[in-house]
């Protein structure tokens, strides 16, 4: 199991007890062995996919130790123990948590400045609530974002299911045109809902030049889509001598449906309710931006210029 950043702090500090300068990557490698992490655990990423979870936690452990004056960093990507850090290790501490860092003046000044800037009361100061804070700030932000996205996707899907079939077909066209299919919205709008022919709900261009055609089936379902519907759609494509199709639904598909489309010559993409809302979320269809939170970090290239 990947340790939280507080569990990492003491082993990290002990590692630097040799008073040498340590590179961040070397520290990560050492600590991953110290905690007996598997390759899968070492490579597990944050929800954004931008950084390994363990790397992130080591980074925040180092950050808090630095703010407490136990570590110092005089060169980017490296750190070294301070005299205060050495003195602390001489006390043979059994553990080191965020709540213990308030014993150090530098850390108290750091947390006081945060509270003053954000007008946070001592009662609500999460920097020192070690029992509640096991994730790093970036993890907390990313998992909160995923929770909000999940709740929004669920509400979005319920809203779609309550809309008319005509509205759903137009929603599909809005999404596909936002994704770059169908040429103009006007052309795409004429294509959908007009075929009604042998399991085909609509036809849309693959690109703005119309080099290929994609046949569409857009159906609202509350239960799992029967495999026969996918077979009928494939048969309709065959009768049209078509090569590509998209089957979009508000519910889901059985495993046999995915096995079937992977075994036939035609290219059929299955979009279930979960993927549909993910795509709507990504291309801003049926959703609007309420707030933006931009997470920034130091531009290392700037300081090396």
Protein Blocks (a to p, Z undefined) as FASTA:
>chain_A
ZZdfklmmmmmmmmmmnopacdfklmmmmmmmmnopafklmmpccfkopacfklmmmmmm
mmmmmmnopaccfbghiacddfklmmmmmnopabdcfklmmmpmklmmmmmmmmmmnopa
fklmmklmmmlmmbcfklmmmmmmmmmmmmmmmmmmmmmmmpcfklmmmmmmmmmmmnog
giaaklmmmmgoklopghiabdcdfblnopaccdddddddfbdcdfklmmmmmmmmmmno
pabdcdddfbdcdfklmmmmmmpmbdcddddfklmmmmmmmnogoiacfbdcddddddfk
lmmZZ
